[in-house]
Amino acid sequence: MKNKEVTKQVVGIDIGKDNFCVCYKIKYSDSSIVIKGTSSFANDYQGFTSFLDWCSKRDKADDSGKLLFVMEATGVYYEELAYFLNNEKKQVSVQLAKKLKYFAKGCNLKTKTDKVDASMIAEFGIEKNLTGTDLWEPPSNQFKMIRDLTREHTSLKNSQTAAKLQLHAMEYSARYEPLVLELKKGQILFLSKQIEIVEKTLRKRVSEDEIIATKINRIVKIQGLGFMTIVKVITEVNGFILFKNIRQLVSYAGLDVVENQSGNHKGKTKISKNGNARLRAALYMPALTSTIHNKTLKSFYERINENRTIKKQGVVAVMRKLLILIYTIWTKDVDYIDNYQVVK
């Protein structure tokens, strides 16, 4: 083993909310692959430092075998570790869940545990040539602040909606304590002011970044899309840095169509919903608005729903269309053209 040259070193990381499981694999010049260890760590700063120390004891890297960390884009749970490794000047690759899922199917993996997933992710890194755009780069500090504000805005809006529903129920209940009603009204007023502050700060932050502001000003010309929706979509997809094509993006949003058909059996065709629910939530109301006020998308919606009694499929199609338009304008730096045809 000592005479063999290390050609590749990969640590596969299966991220969870509280912990992450890792698998360290080395590939040698004779194409043999050896597991140097598996372990798990707390998903916090102390766990990150212990993890790096664990890796350093196994690191056999020279110029040709630089260590690569590969992980799945799992909600927000991967972000702190990705930032930590980037700050430590480590190579990090963040992969979409669907891509890893298809790879696992190709490997005929039937067992699913954190340990197995970490090993599979490490194998993915060994087999694939993850360089250049496959390596994760953190967004700018300005972009991160904008993202933090959009997430706070969503949280405040959800709390406001819940409070309004509670107040409505109280007002229609018999003999409800007046003080509780006043407290609930005060809570709604407080949340409204907080939302106003966040929106004002968001607009200020966006205006301070000329590149982001220019892109958003192009997208906001799409009738049916407002500033807040665009900012939420952009931050949820992290500026589209993980996406190489429209198909990946639509799949990530859970707006890809799943058919249920075999032989003479014809089941319902529906969207997968196996993706970012916050992204779909951000696009739903703008899609409904577009079916009324956007001439092009209204025509598209009516064409999709022709001879259909249930109109939901048309709304989903408009959601997908809006997402593709945002992606195209953002990534290609082009102006919005009404009735623009996207080449897939």
matplotlib code that plots the C-alpha trace (Angstrom):
import matplotlib.pyplot as plt

x = [0.0, 2.9, 4.2, 0.8, 0.3, -2.8, -4.8, -7.9, -9.3, -12.9, -15.0, -18.7, -20.9, -24.5, -25.9, -28.7, -30.2, -28.2, -25.4, -23.6, -22.1, -18.9, -17.0, -13.4, -12.3, -8.9, -8.3, -4.9, -3.0, -4.0, -7.7, -8.2, -10.5, -10.0, -12.3, -10.1, -12.9, -16.5, -17.7, -20.3, -20.1, -22.3, -23.6, -22.0, -18.7, -17.2, -18.2, -16.7, -13.3, -13.4, -14.2, -11.3, -8.9, -10.3, -9.7, -6.1, -5.1, -6.2, -5.0, -2.4, -2.7, -0.1, -0.7, -2.6, -4.7, -6.0, -8.9, -12.4, -15.5, -18.8, -22.2, -25.9, -27.8, -30.1, -32.3, -30.1, -28.4, -25.3, -24.6, -22.7, -20.3, -19.8, -18.9, -16.6, -14.7, -14.5, -13.0, -10.5, -9.5, -10.9, -12.4, -16.1, -18.7, -22.4, -24.6, -28.3, -30.3, -31.8, -28.3, -27.1, -30.4, -30.0, -26.3, -27.4, -30.0, -27.2, -25.2, -28.2, -28.2, -31.2, -30.2, -30.5, -28.8, -26.7, -23.5, -24.5, -25.4, -22.1, -20.3, -22.4, -21.6, -17.9, -18.1, -19.9, -16.9, -14.4, -16.1, -17.0, -14.5, -15.7, -13.7, -14.4, -18.1, -18.7, -16.9, -18.9, -18.3, -20.2, -22.4, -21.2, -21.8, -24.4, -26.3, -26.2, -27.7, -30.4, -31.2, -31.3, -33.8, -36.0, -36.2, -37.0, -39.7, -41.3, -41.2, -42.9, -45.5, -46.3, -46.6, -48.8, -51.1, -51.4, -52.2, -54.9, -56.6, -56.5, -58.0, -60.7, -61.6, -61.6, -63.9, -66.5, -66.3, -68.8, -67.6, -63.9, -61.7, -61.4, -57.8, -56.7, -58.3, -56.4, -53.2, -53.7, -54.4, -51.3, -49.3, -50.6, -49.7, -46.2, -45.7, -46.9, -44.4, -41.6, -42.5, -42.4, -38.9, -37.6, -39.0, -37.5, -34.1, -34.3, -34.9, -31.9, -29.6, -30.6, -30.0, -26.5, -25.5, -25.5, -25.4, -28.3, -30.3, -29.9, -30.9, -34.0, -35.0, -35.1, -37.1, -39.7, -40.9, -42.7, -46.3, -47.4, -44.0, -43.3, -40.0, -40.5, -41.3, -38.2, -35.9, -37.3, -36.9, -33.3, -32.2, -33.9, -31.9, -28.8, -28.4, -28.8, -25.1, -25.9, -27.9, -26.6, -29.9, -33.6, -34.4, -32.4, -34.0, -37.6, -36.8, -35.3, -38.5, -40.6, -42.4, -41.4, -44.2, -44.5, -46.5, -48.2, -48.7, -47.9, -49.5, -53.3, -53.1, -53.3, -52.9, -52.9, -50.2, -49.0, -46.0, -43.4, -43.5, -40.1, -38.3, -38.1, -41.6, -40.7, -39.9, -43.3, -45.0, -43.2, -44.4, -48.0, -49.8, -47.8, -48.9, -52.5, -52.1, -50.3, -53.3, -55.4, -53.2, -50.3, -51.7, -49.1, -49.3, -53.1, -53.2, -50.7, -52.8, -56.0, -54.3, -53.0, -56.5, -58.4, -61.1, -60.0, -62.4, -59.7, -57.6, -54.7, -52.5, -52.5, -51.5, -48.6, -47.5, -47.5, -45.4, -42.9, -43.0, -42.3, -39.4, -37.9, -38.2, -36.5, -33.7, -33.2, -33.1, -30.9, -28.3, -28.2, -28.3, -31.0, -34.0, -37.5, -39.3, -43.1, -43.9, -40.2, -39.7, -37.2, -35.2, -34.9]
y = [0.0, 2.4, 2.1, 3.2, 6.9, 8.6, 10.0, 11.1, 11.7, 12.3, 12.8, 12.1, 14.0, 13.1, 16.2, 16.2, 18.9, 18.0, 15.7, 14.7, 11.3, 11.1, 8.5, 9.0, 7.3, 7.2, 6.2, 4.9, 4.9, 1.2, 2.3, 0.6, 2.4, 2.1, 3.4, 5.1, 5.7, 6.5, 8.6, 11.2, 14.6, 17.3, 19.9, 22.8, 24.6, 22.1, 19.3, 21.0, 21.4, 17.7, 16.7, 18.5, 17.0, 13.5, 14.2, 15.5, 12.2, 10.4, 13.0, 11.5, 14.2, 15.5, 17.8, 15.1, 13.9, 17.1, 16.4, 17.0, 17.3, 16.4, 17.0, 17.2, 20.5, 19.5, 22.5, 25.0, 22.3, 22.0, 25.7, 26.3, 23.4, 24.5, 28.0, 26.6, 24.4, 27.2, 29.5, 26.7, 26.8, 23.3, 22.1, 21.7, 20.4, 20.7, 18.5, 18.5, 15.7, 14.4, 13.9, 11.9, 9.9, 8.9, 7.9, 5.7, 4.0, 3.4, 1.8, -0.5, 0.7, -0.7, 0.1, 3.7, 4.7, 7.8, 5.7, 4.2, 7.6, 9.1, 6.2, 6.7, 10.4, 9.7, 7.2, 9.9, 12.2, 9.5, 8.7, 12.2, 14.8, 17.6, 20.6, 24.2, 25.1, 21.8, 23.4, 25.4, 29.1, 31.0, 33.9, 37.4, 38.9, 41.2, 38.3, 36.4, 39.4, 39.6, 35.9, 36.2, 39.1, 37.2, 34.2, 36.5, 38.1, 34.7, 33.8, 37.1, 36.7, 33.2, 34.4, 37.3, 34.9, 32.6, 35.5, 36.8, 33.4, 33.2, 36.6, 35.7, 32.6, 34.7, 37.4, 34.7, 32.9, 33.5, 35.5, 35.8, 37.7, 41.3, 41.5, 38.5, 40.1, 43.4, 41.5, 39.6, 42.8, 44.3, 41.3, 41.6, 45.3, 44.6, 41.9, 44.3, 46.9, 44.3, 43.2, 46.8, 47.3, 44.1, 45.0, 48.5, 47.1, 44.5, 47.2, 49.1, 46.1, 45.2, 48.8, 48.7, 45.8, 47.0, 43.6, 42.1, 45.3, 45.4, 41.7, 42.2, 45.3, 43.3, 40.5, 42.7, 43.8, 40.5, 41.3, 39.2, 39.1, 41.6, 42.6, 40.3, 37.3, 37.7, 38.2, 35.1, 32.9, 34.2, 33.6, 30.2, 29.0, 30.8, 32.8, 29.6, 28.6, 24.9, 24.6, 23.9, 23.7, 24.3, 20.6, 20.6, 23.8, 22.6, 19.3, 21.1, 23.2, 20.0, 21.3, 18.4, 16.2, 12.6, 10.2, 7.1, 4.9, 1.3, -0.9, -0.3, 1.5, 5.2, 7.0, 10.7, 12.9, 15.2, 17.2, 15.5, 18.0, 16.4, 19.7, 23.1, 23.8, 27.4, 28.0, 26.7, 28.8, 31.9, 31.3, 30.2, 33.6, 35.3, 32.5, 33.1, 36.8, 36.2, 34.1, 37.2, 40.2, 38.8, 38.6, 36.1, 33.8, 34.1, 32.7, 30.0, 29.1, 28.9, 26.7, 24.3, 24.1, 23.7, 20.9, 20.5, 20.8, 21.1, 24.2, 23.4, 22.0, 25.3, 27.2, 24.8, 25.2, 29.0, 28.6, 26.6, 29.2, 32.0, 30.1, 29.5, 33.1, 34.3, 31.8, 32.8, 36.5, 36.2, 33.8, 35.2, 38.9, 39.7, 42.0, 40.5, 40.2, 39.5, 36.1, 35.1, 31.5, 29.6, 26.9, 23.9]
z = [0.0, 0.8, -2.8, -4.2, -5.1, -3.7, -6.7, -4.9, -1.4, -0.7, 2.4, 1.9, 4.3, 5.1, 6.8, 9.4, 11.6, 14.8, 13.5, 10.3, 9.3, 7.3, 5.3, 4.3, 1.0, -0.8, -4.4, -5.3, -8.6, -9.2, -9.1, -5.7, -3.3, 0.5, 3.3, 5.9, 8.4, 9.1, 12.0, 13.1, 14.6, 16.1, 13.5, 15.4, 15.6, 18.1, 15.9, 12.9, 14.6, 15.8, 12.3, 10.7, 13.3, 12.5, 8.8, 9.3, 10.9, 7.7, 5.1, 2.8, 0.2, -2.1, -5.0, -6.9, -4.0, -2.4, 0.0, -1.3, 0.9, -0.8, 0.8, -0.2, -0.4, 2.5, 3.4, 5.4, 7.5, 5.3, 5.1, 8.4, 7.7, 4.1, 5.2, 7.9, 5.4, 2.9, 5.6, 6.3, 2.6, 1.9, -1.4, -1.0, -3.5, -2.7, -4.8, -5.4, -3.7, -6.9, -8.5, -5.5, -5.5, -9.1, -8.4, -5.5, -7.7, -10.3, -7.5, -6.7, -3.0, -1.2, 2.4, 3.5, 6.7, 7.5, 7.3, 3.9, 2.5, 3.6, 1.9, -1.3, -1.4, -1.0, -3.8, -6.0, -5.3, -6.2, -9.5, -10.7, -11.8, -9.4, -10.4, -11.5, -11.3, -9.3, -6.3, -3.9, -3.5, -0.8, -1.9, -1.2, 2.3, 0.8, -0.7, 2.6, 4.4, 1.8, 2.2, 6.0, 5.7, 3.3, 5.6, 8.5, 6.4, 5.7, 9.3, 10.3, 7.6, 8.8, 12.4, 11.3, 9.3, 12.3, 14.6, 12.3, 12.1, 15.9, 16.2, 13.8, 15.8, 19.0, 17.6, 16.6, 19.9, 22.7, 25.8, 24.9, 27.4, 26.1, 27.3, 25.2, 22.1, 22.7, 23.2, 20.0, 18.1, 19.5, 18.4, 14.9, 14.9, 16.2, 13.5, 10.8, 11.9, 11.9, 8.4, 7.2, 8.7, 7.1, 3.7, 3.9, 4.9, 2.1, -0.5, 0.9, 0.9, -2.7, -3.9, -2.3, -4.6, -8.2, -9.8, -7.8, -8.1, -11.9, -12.3, -10.0, -11.9, -15.1, -13.6, -11.9, -15.3, -15.5, -14.8, -11.8, -10.1, -7.2, -5.6, -2.5, -4.5, -6.8, -3.8, -2.0, -5.1, -5.8, -2.2, -1.9, -4.9, -3.7, -6.9, -9.0, -8.3, -8.0, -11.2, -14.6, -16.5, -16.2, -15.6, -12.4, -11.1, -11.8, -10.1, -7.1, -6.8, -6.9, -10.0, -12.2, -13.6, -12.4, -14.6, -13.2, -16.2, -17.0, -19.7, -19.6, -16.2, -16.3, -13.0, -12.2, -13.6, -10.8, -9.7, -7.5, -4.6, -3.8, -3.5, -1.9, -0.5, 0.4, -3.3, -4.4, -1.7, -3.0, -6.5, -5.9, -5.4, -8.2, -10.5, -9.6, -10.2, -13.5, -14.8, -14.5, -15.2, -17.4, -20.9, -22.1, -19.0, -19.0, -22.5, -21.5, -18.5, -20.5, -23.1, -20.5, -18.8, -22.0, -21.5, -17.9, -15.0, -12.4, -13.1, -10.7, -13.4, -15.2, -12.1, -11.6, -15.2, -14.7, -11.5, -13.5, -16.3, -13.8, -12.3, -15.7, -16.7, -13.4, -14.0, -17.6, -17.0, -13.9, -15.4, -18.9, -17.9, -20.5, -20.4, -20.1, -23.4, -23.4, -24.8, -24.5, -25.6, -23.5, -25.3, -23.1]

ax = plt.figure().add_subplot(projection="3d")
ax.plot(x, y, z, "-o")
ax.set_aspect("equal")
plt.show()
